[in-house]
């Protein structure tokens, strides 16, 4: 629980934030620093059937962006209260989540592989294979535009024999790309693959691939309307978010002789260690020795061929940091150090002596932009106007992953200094924390830009608790966000946020 003095210190150091949590708790009806509130929210969340239940699949990201937060919440509640009931809750949910791995469900990713990880279509691109008159694959029509599952490719007759018109319509995005009088003759200036590439970026972000073993002749695809389908992909960010709390469980058990002496906890720690290693290994083809992950060219995602966003790379770094602490294994330690060093390259100190950093790594192709001539990507052949591409700052929600990783790396001596932690904390207190008509809230991005954050962002404020000990103003403000908005049990991330308020409140 916070003392009056702590509230005062927080208000003073935030300047204008003088009306912090005191008046709002009665309206909210909850003490967000109490285990009673967490336990109630935990019960209500699981009874609600809201997205993020441990029995969900990850097709729409429900495990990566829901169940993972619940698992992490149990870790923080155990660390706050040392009550093994939270470890038991973690085991119950974790076992259900592990039962949802592709290898357990008997499903495959876009390569036809059934791996011990969790596939998803939430960020993937997709397409449809058009067949010729003999029913043989002729042309794959692709789209990297969101909601690709709602898109339809329609083939109509062209102006003469051997020609056809292709229309790709995405009704959700209200985008249509039309290509008239195409041919499958590679020697023609109207060759479908070339014409469609030359037109990129078309409204529906269409590309095409000739599926014939030896492209030749002018066969035409069968006429009709054909739905596109998103391709299932295993995303490193989901794997990291899901395995991180499992790795934390391994670390907790293996570093506590009392827990390690319990046969059940010892067995589960061994099982989860193996599961974390196997899931993380699924992304080894995406790993770069420079300390980051990429989406290999040809992977059916909108930005294949480029570096993954910072938060998506370091999501797995969280797992590696905990496994390093649990086992001391040099492989885990090396991965953590490399990821930390690469992230550190993108940190900038502003005039408030706080850190800012971009969403996409500053050394990357998407940050700088690229052209078709660069040959970077199949699904998004060009992006931006080099040397300027996607250069927006990191947002609060995804920044929570970055902070979690940085704090874990620092905790286990694998990257970042105490001064770094101070500046990370100031990213919240000096860049993002604010009030709106007396109500505690935040700005959208870690550099303070983007205007006032929407609820999906400011409700993630307690996820900066890993660095709260380095700035006394951080905890009071994040608590005020929850009290002033009278937050009720809503999402998995709400559970984690309340767990973090308990965790820091106890500290």
C-alpha positions as CSV (number, residue, x, y, z in Angstrom):
1,X,0.0,0.0,0.0
2,X,1.1,3.5,-0.7
3,X,1.8,6.0,2.1
4,X,0.6,9.6,2.0
5,X,4.2,10.6,1.8
6,X,4.7,8.4,-1.3
7,X,1.7,9.9,-2.9
8,X,3.0,13.4,-2.2
9,X,6.5,12.6,-3.6
10,X,4.9,11.3,-6.8
11,X,2.7,14.4,-7.2
12,X,5.6,16.8,-6.6
13,X,7.9,15.1,-9.1
14,X,5.2,15.0,-11.8
15,X,4.5,18.7,-11.3
16,X,1.0,19.2,-12.7
17,X,-0.2,15.7,-11.6
18,X,-1.4,16.9,-8.1
19,X,-4.7,15.1,-7.8
20,X,-3.4,11.5,-8.0
21,X,-5.1,8.4,-6.6
22,X,-6.7,9.7,-3.4
23,X,-10.2,10.6,-4.5
24,X,-10.8,8.0,-7.1
25,X,-10.8,4.7,-5.2
26,X,-14.3,5.1,-3.8
27,X,-15.7,5.7,-7.3
28,X,-13.8,2.6,-8.6
29,X,-14.8,0.4,-5.7
30,X,-11.5,-1.4,-5.9
31,X,-8.2,-1.2,-4.2
32,X,-5.9,-2.1,-7.2
33,X,-3.0,-2.8,-4.8
34,X,-4.9,-5.6,-3.0
35,X,-4.8,-9.3,-3.7
36,X,-8.6,-9.4,-3.1
37,X,-9.1,-7.2,-6.2
38,X,-6.7,-9.4,-8.2
39,X,-8.4,-12.6,-7.1
40,X,-11.8,-11.1,-8.0
41,X,-10.7,-9.9,-11.4
42,X,-9.1,-13.3,-12.0
43,X,-12.3,-15.1,-11.2
44,X,-14.4,-12.7,-13.3
45,X,-12.1,-12.9,-16.3
46,X,-12.1,-16.7,-16.5
47,X,-15.9,-16.8,-16.0
48,X,-16.4,-14.2,-18.7
49,X,-15.0,-16.3,-21.6
50,X,-13.3,-13.1,-22.8
51,X,-10.5,-13.5,-25.4
52,X,-7.4,-14.9,-23.8
53,X,-8.7,-18.0,-22.0
54,X,-6.1,-20.7,-21.7
55,X,-8.3,-23.0,-23.9
56,X,-8.3,-20.5,-26.8
57,X,-6.3,-21.1,-29.9
58,X,-3.8,-18.5,-31.1
59,X,-5.3,-18.1,-34.5
60,X,-6.4,-14.5,-33.7
61,X,-3.6,-14.0,-31.2
62,X,-5.7,-14.9,-28.1
63,X,-2.9,-16.7,-26.4
64,X,-0.1,-14.3,-27.3
65,X,-2.1,-11.2,-26.4
66,X,-4.3,-12.6,-23.7
67,X,-3.4,-15.8,-22.0
68,X,0.2,-14.8,-21.8
69,X,-0.7,-11.8,-19.6
70,X,-2.7,-14.0,-17.2
71,X,0.3,-16.4,-16.8
72,X,2.6,-13.4,-16.2
73,X,0.1,-12.1,-13.7
74,X,0.4,-15.2,-11.6
75,X,4.2,-14.9,-11.6
76,X,4.0,-11.3,-10.3
77,X,1.4,-12.2,-7.7
78,X,3.6,-15.1,-6.5
79,X,6.5,-12.8,-6.2
80,X,4.4,-10.3,-4.3
81,X,2.9,-12.7,-1.8
82,X,4.9,-15.9,-2.0
83,X,1.6,-17.8,-2.0
84,X,2.0,-21.0,-4.0
85,X,-1.7,-20.8,-4.9
86,X,-0.6,-18.5,-7.7
87,X,1.9,-21.0,-9.0
88,X,-0.8,-23.6,-9.0
89,X,-3.0,-21.3,-11.0
90,X,-0.2,-20.8,-13.4
91,X,0.3,-24.6,-13.8
92,X,-3.4,-25.1,-14.5
93,X,-3.5,-22.4,-17.2
94,X,0.0,-23.2,-18.6
95,X,-0.9,-26.9,-19.2
96,X,-4.0,-25.8,-21.2
97,X,-1.9,-23.3,-23.2
98,X,0.7,-26.0,-24.0
99,X,-2.1,-28.3,-25.1
100,X,-2.8,-25.7,-27.8
101,X,0.5,-25.9,-29.5
102,X,0.4,-26.8,-33.2
103,X,2.1,-30.1,-32.5
104,X,-0.6,-31.0,-30.0
105,X,-3.5,-29.9,-32.2
106,X,-2.1,-31.5,-35.3
107,X,-2.1,-28.3,-37.3
108,X,0.6,-26.8,-39.5
109,X,2.1,-23.5,-40.4
110,X,2.4,-22.1,-44.0
111,X,5.4,-24.5,-44.6
112,X,3.4,-27.6,-43.6
113,X,5.4,-27.9,-40.3
114,X,3.6,-28.9,-37.1
115,X,5.9,-27.4,-34.4
116,X,5.7,-27.1,-30.6
117,X,4.6,-23.5,-30.8
118,X,1.4,-21.5,-31.7
119,X,0.5,-20.5,-35.2
120,X,-1.6,-17.4,-35.9
121,X,-3.1,-15.5,-38.8
122,X,-3.5,-12.2,-37.0
123,X,-0.6,-10.5,-38.8
124,X,0.0,-12.7,-41.8
125,X,-0.6,-12.0,-45.4
126,X,-2.3,-14.4,-47.7
127,X,-3.6,-15.3,-51.1
128,X,-5.3,-17.8,-53.4
129,X,-4.0,-20.2,-56.1
130,X,-5.8,-19.8,-59.4
131,X,-6.1,-22.9,-61.5
132,X,-5.9,-23.4,-65.3
133,X,-8.4,-25.2,-67.4
134,X,-6.8,-28.6,-66.5
135,X,-7.1,-27.8,-62.8
136,X,-3.4,-27.2,-62.3
137,X,-2.0,-24.4,-60.2
138,X,-1.3,-21.4,-62.5
139,X,-1.1,-18.1,-60.6
140,X,-1.0,-17.2,-56.9
141,X,-2.7,-13.9,-56.2
142,X,-1.4,-12.4,-53.0
143,X,-2.4,-9.5,-50.8
144,X,-0.5,-7.9,-47.8
145,X,-3.4,-5.7,-46.8
146,X,-5.0,-6.4,-43.5
147,X,-8.3,-8.4,-43.4
148,X,-7.0,-10.6,-46.2
149,X,-9.4,-13.3,-45.3
150,X,-12.2,-11.0,-46.5
151,X,-10.6,-10.3,-49.8
152,X,-11.9,-11.9,-53.1
153,X,-10.1,-12.4,-56.4
154,X,-12.4,-12.3,-59.4
155,X,-11.2,-13.5,-62.8
156,X,-13.1,-12.4,-65.9
157,X,-12.5,-12.8,-69.6
158,X,-10.1,-10.5,-71.3
159,X,-10.5,-8.7,-74.7
160,X,-9.2,-11.7,-76.6
161,X,-8.2,-15.3,-76.3
162,X,-5.3,-15.9,-73.8
163,X,-6.1,-12.7,-71.8
164,X,-8.0,-12.1,-68.6
165,X,-8.9,-9.4,-66.2
166,X,-8.2,-9.8,-62.5
167,X,-10.0,-7.8,-59.7
168,X,-8.9,-8.1,-56.0
169,X,-11.5,-6.6,-53.7
170,X,-11.1,-6.1,-49.9
171,X,-14.5,-5.1,-48.7
172,X,-13.5,-4.4,-45.0
173,X,-10.8,-2.0,-46.2
174,X,-12.9,-0.7,-49.1
175,X,-10.0,-1.3,-51.5
176,X,-10.1,-2.6,-55.0
177,X,-7.2,-3.4,-57.4
178,X,-8.1,-4.1,-61.0
179,X,-5.7,-5.4,-63.7
180,X,-7.2,-5.6,-67.2
181,X,-6.1,-7.8,-70.2
182,X,-3.4,-9.8,-68.4
183,X,-1.6,-12.7,-70.0
184,X,0.4,-15.6,-68.5
185,X,3.0,-15.3,-71.3
186,X,6.3,-14.3,-69.6
187,X,7.4,-12.7,-72.9
188,X,4.5,-10.3,-73.0
189,X,4.6,-6.8,-71.5
190,X,1.2,-7.7,-70.1
191,X,2.6,-10.7,-68.2
192,X,0.4,-10.9,-65.1
193,X,3.3,-11.1,-62.6
194,X,5.1,-8.2,-64.1
195,X,2.1,-6.0,-64.6
196,X,0.9,-6.5,-61.1
197,X,4.4,-5.8,-59.7
198,X,4.7,-2.7,-61.8
199,X,1.4,-1.4,-60.4
200,X,2.5,-1.9,-56.8
201,X,1.5,-0.5,-54.4
202,X,-2.0,-0.9,-55.8
203,X,-5.0,-0.2,-53.4
204,X,-5.3,-3.9,-52.2
205,X,-1.5,-4.3,-52.1
206,X,-1.5,-7.1,-54.6
207,X,1.4,-9.2,-55.8
208,X,1.5,-12.4,-57.8
209,X,3.6,-15.5,-58.3
210,X,3.6,-17.8,-61.3
211,X,3.1,-21.4,-60.0
212,X,4.1,-23.3,-63.1
213,X,7.3,-25.3,-62.9
214,X,8.4,-23.8,-66.2
215,X,6.5,-20.7,-67.0
216,X,5.6,-20.5,-70.7
217,X,2.6,-20.1,-73.0
218,X,-0.5,-18.1,-72.4
219,X,-2.9,-20.4,-70.3
220,X,-5.6,-18.5,-68.5
221,X,-7.0,-19.0,-65.0
222,X,-10.5,-20.3,-64.6
223,X,-13.1,-17.6,-64.3
224,X,-15.0,-16.9,-61.2
225,X,-14.6,-15.5,-57.7
226,X,-12.1,-17.0,-55.3
227,X,-11.5,-16.1,-51.6
228,X,-8.1,-15.2,-50.4
229,X,-6.9,-16.8,-47.1
230,X,-4.4,-15.7,-44.6
231,X,-1.4,-18.0,-44.2
232,X,-0.7,-19.5,-40.7
233,X,2.6,-18.2,-39.3
234,X,4.3,-18.7,-36.0
235,X,5.3,-15.3,-34.7
236,X,8.2,-14.8,-32.5
237,X,6.4,-12.1,-30.5
238,X,3.6,-14.6,-29.6
239,X,6.1,-17.3,-28.7
240,X,8.0,-14.9,-26.5
241,X,5.0,-13.6,-24.7
242,X,3.6,-17.1,-24.0
243,X,6.9,-18.7,-22.9
244,X,8.2,-15.8,-20.8
245,X,6.0,-16.6,-17.8
246,X,6.7,-20.3,-18.2
247,X,10.4,-19.5,-18.1
248,X,9.9,-17.3,-15.1
249,X,8.2,-20.3,-13.4
250,X,11.3,-22.4,-14.2
251,X,13.5,-19.7,-12.7
252,X,11.4,-19.4,-9.5
253,X,11.4,-23.1,-8.8
254,X,15.0,-23.8,-9.7
255,X,16.3,-20.9,-7.5
256,X,14.2,-21.8,-4.5
257,X,15.3,-25.0,-2.6
258,X,11.9,-25.3,-1.0
259,X,10.0,-25.3,-4.3
260,X,12.6,-27.5,-5.9
261,X,12.1,-30.1,-3.2
262,X,8.5,-30.4,-4.2
263,X,8.2,-33.2,-6.8
264,X,5.3,-31.6,-8.6
265,X,6.9,-28.2,-9.0
266,X,10.2,-29.8,-9.9
267,X,8.6,-31.9,-12.6
268,X,6.7,-28.9,-14.0
269,X,9.8,-26.8,-14.1
270,X,11.5,-29.5,-16.1
271,X,8.6,-29.8,-18.5
272,X,8.3,-26.0,-19.0
273,X,12.0,-25.7,-19.6
274,X,11.8,-28.2,-22.4
275,X,8.7,-26.5,-23.8
276,X,10.3,-23.0,-23.7
277,X,13.4,-24.3,-25.5
278,X,11.5,-26.1,-28.2
279,X,9.2,-23.2,-28.9
280,X,12.0,-20.6,-29.0
281,X,14.0,-22.9,-31.3
282,X,11.2,-22.6,-33.9
283,X,12.5,-19.1,-34.6
284,X,16.1,-20.0,-35.0
285,X,15.8,-19.5,-38.8
286,X,14.8,-15.9,-38.1
287,X,17.7,-15.2,-35.8
288,X,20.5,-12.9,-36.8
289,X,23.8,-13.0,-35.0
290,X,23.7,-9.2,-34.7
291,X,21.1,-9.6,-32.0
292,X,17.6,-9.4,-33.6
293,X,15.0,-11.4,-35.5
294,X,13.9,-11.0,-39.1
295,X,11.0,-12.2,-41.2
296,X,12.8,-14.1,-43.9
297,X,12.0,-13.1,-47.5
298,X,9.1,-15.2,-48.8
299,X,7.5,-15.7,-45.4
300,X,3.8,-14.7,-45.8
301,X,3.8,-11.6,-43.7
302,X,3.3,-8.0,-45.0
303,X,7.0,-7.1,-44.4
304,X,8.9,-10.3,-45.3
305,X,12.6,-9.7,-45.8
306,X,12.9,-7.0,-43.0
307,X,13.9,-6.8,-39.4
308,X,11.1,-7.4,-36.9
309,X,10.0,-4.6,-34.7
310,X,12.0,-4.1,-31.5
311,X,9.2,-5.3,-29.3
312,X,8.8,-8.5,-31.3
313,X,12.5,-9.3,-31.2
314,X,12.9,-8.7,-27.4
315,X,9.7,-10.6,-26.6
316,X,11.7,-13.8,-27.0
317,X,14.6,-12.0,-25.2
318,X,12.4,-12.0,-22.1
319,X,12.3,-15.8,-22.2
320,X,16.0,-16.1,-22.8
321,X,16.8,-13.8,-19.9
322,X,14.7,-16.0,-17.5
323,X,16.1,-19.2,-18.9
324,X,19.6,-17.8,-18.4
325,X,18.8,-17.0,-14.8
326,X,17.3,-20.5,-14.3
327,X,20.0,-22.5,-15.9
328,X,23.1,-20.4,-16.4
329,X,23.3,-21.8,-20.0
330,X,25.7,-19.8,-22.2
331,X,23.3,-20.0,-25.1
332,X,20.5,-18.2,-23.3
333,X,23.0,-15.7,-21.8
334,X,24.4,-14.9,-25.2
335,X,21.0,-14.4,-26.9
336,X,20.0,-12.1,-24.1
337,X,23.1,-10.0,-24.3
338,X,23.0,-9.7,-28.0
339,X,19.3,-8.6,-28.0
340,X,20.0,-6.1,-25.2
341,X,23.0,-4.6,-27.1
342,X,21.0,-4.2,-30.2
343,X,18.1,-2.6,-28.4
344,X,20.5,-0.3,-26.7
345,X,21.7,1.0,-30.0
346,X,18.3,2.5,-30.6
347,X,18.0,4.4,-27.3
348,X,18.2,8.1,-27.5
349,X,18.3,10.6,-24.5
350,X,16.0,13.6,-24.9
351,X,16.1,17.0,-23.1
352,X,14.3,15.5,-20.1
353,X,17.1,13.0,-19.6
354,X,14.6,10.2,-20.6
355,X,14.9,7.5,-23.2
356,X,13.1,7.5,-26.5
357,X,13.3,4.8,-29.1
358,X,11.5,3.8,-32.4
359,X,9.0,1.0,-33.0
360,X,11.1,-0.4,-35.9
361,X,14.9,-0.8,-35.4
362,X,16.7,2.3,-36.6
363,X,19.2,0.3,-38.6
364,X,16.6,-1.6,-40.4
365,X,15.2,-1.6,-44.0
366,X,11.7,-0.6,-43.0
367,X,12.9,2.3,-40.9
368,X,14.8,3.7,-43.9
369,X,12.4,2.5,-46.6
370,X,13.2,0.5,-49.7
371,X,12.3,0.3,-53.4
372,X,11.4,-2.5,-55.7
373,X,14.8,-2.4,-57.2
374,X,16.3,-3.3,-53.8
375,X,14.6,-6.7,-53.9
376,X,13.9,-6.7,-50.2
377,X,10.4,-8.2,-50.0
378,X,8.1,-10.4,-52.0
379,X,4.9,-9.4,-50.2
380,X,5.6,-5.7,-49.9
381,X,8.0,-5.0,-52.8
382,X,8.5,-1.3,-51.8
383,X,8.0,0.8,-48.7
384,X,8.4,4.5,-48.0
385,X,10.6,7.0,-49.8
386,X,14.2,6.2,-48.9
387,X,15.8,7.3,-46.7
388,X,12.5,7.7,-44.9
389,X,10.3,4.8,-44.1
390,X,8.4,3.8,-40.9
391,X,10.1,6.0,-38.3
392,X,7.4,6.4,-35.7
393,X,8.3,6.1,-32.0
394,X,7.4,3.1,-29.9
395,X,4.0,3.2,-28.2
396,X,3.3,2.6,-24.6
397,X,1.7,-0.8,-25.0
398,X,4.4,-2.4,-27.0
399,X,6.9,-0.4,-25.0
400,X,5.8,-2.5,-22.0
401,X,7.4,-5.5,-23.7
402,X,10.6,-3.6,-24.2
403,X,10.7,-2.4,-20.6
404,X,10.0,-6.0,-19.4
405,X,13.0,-7.3,-21.4
406,X,15.3,-4.5,-20.4
407,X,14.5,-4.9,-16.7
408,X,15.0,-8.7,-16.9
409,X,18.3,-8.3,-18.7
410,X,19.4,-5.8,-16.0
411,X,18.2,-8.0,-13.2
412,X,20.3,-10.9,-14.3
413,X,23.4,-8.9,-15.3
414,X,22.9,-9.4,-19.0
415,X,22.5,-5.9,-20.2
416,X,21.6,-2.3,-19.2
417,X,22.8,-0.3,-16.2
418,X,21.0,1.4,-13.3
419,X,21.3,4.6,-15.2
420,X,19.5,3.0,-18.1
421,X,16.7,1.9,-15.8
422,X,16.3,5.5,-14.5
423,X,16.0,6.8,-18.1
424,X,13.5,4.0,-19.0
425,X,11.4,5.1,-15.9
426,X,11.6,8.7,-17.0
427,X,10.2,7.7,-20.4
428,X,7.0,7.1,-18.5
429,X,7.1,9.9,-15.9
430,X,8.6,12.7,-18.0
431,X,7.5,11.8,-21.5
432,X,4.2,10.0,-21.3
433,X,2.5,10.6,-17.9
434,X,-0.1,13.4,-17.9
435,X,-3.7,14.3,-16.9
436,X,-6.7,15.2,-18.9
437,X,-9.3,17.3,-17.1
438,X,-7.8,16.0,-13.8
439,X,-7.9,12.4,-14.8
440,X,-4.6,10.5,-14.9
441,X,-3.7,9.3,-18.4
442,X,-0.8,9.1,-20.8
443,X,0.4,10.2,-24.2
444,X,0.6,7.5,-26.9
445,X,4.3,7.2,-27.6
446,X,7.4,6.8,-25.4
447,X,8.7,10.1,-26.6
448,X,5.5,11.9,-25.5
449,X,4.1,12.3,-29.1
450,X,1.0,10.9,-30.6
451,X,-1.5,12.9,-28.5
452,X,-3.5,11.4,-25.7
453,X,-3.5,7.7,-25.7
454,X,-6.6,5.6,-26.3
455,X,-7.8,3.2,-23.5
456,X,-6.0,0.3,-25.1
457,X,-2.8,2.1,-24.5
458,X,-3.1,4.0,-21.2
459,X,-4.6,1.0,-19.5
460,X,-1.2,-0.7,-20.0
461,X,0.5,1.9,-17.8
462,X,1.2,-0.5,-14.9
463,X,3.4,-2.6,-17.3
464,X,6.1,-0.1,-16.7
465,X,6.4,-1.3,-13.1
466,X,9.6,-3.2,-13.7
467,X,11.4,0.1,-13.7
468,X,9.2,1.9,-11.1
469,X,11.8,1.5,-8.3
470,X,14.0,4.0,-10.3
471,X,11.4,6.8,-10.2
472,X,9.1,7.4,-7.3
473,X,6.5,9.1,-9.5
474,X,5.9,6.1,-11.8
475,X,3.8,3.9,-9.4
476,X,1.5,6.6,-8.1
477,X,0.7,7.8,-11.6
478,X,0.0,4.3,-13.0
479,X,-2.1,3.5,-10.0
480,X,-4.0,6.8,-10.6
481,X,-4.7,5.7,-14.2
482,X,-6.6,2.7,-12.9
483,X,-8.3,4.4,-10.0
484,X,-9.4,7.5,-12.0
485,X,-10.9,5.3,-14.7
486,X,-12.5,2.9,-12.3
487,X,-11.1,-0.1,-14.2
488,X,-13.0,-3.3,-14.0
489,X,-11.9,-6.8,-15.0
490,X,-11.7,-6.7,-18.8
491,X,-8.7,-8.4,-20.4
492,X,-5.7,-10.5,-19.7
493,X,-3.6,-7.4,-19.7
494,X,-5.9,-5.9,-17.0
495,X,-5.0,-8.9,-14.8
496,X,-1.3,-8.4,-15.4
497,X,-1.6,-4.6,-14.7
498,X,-3.4,-5.2,-11.3
499,X,-0.8,-7.9,-10.5
500,X,1.9,-5.3,-11.2
501,X,0.2,-2.8,-8.9
502,X,0.2,-5.4,-6.2
503,X,3.8,-6.3,-6.9
504,X,5.1,-2.8,-6.8
505,X,2.8,-1.8,-3.9
506,X,4.2,-4.6,-1.8
507,X,7.8,-3.5,-2.7
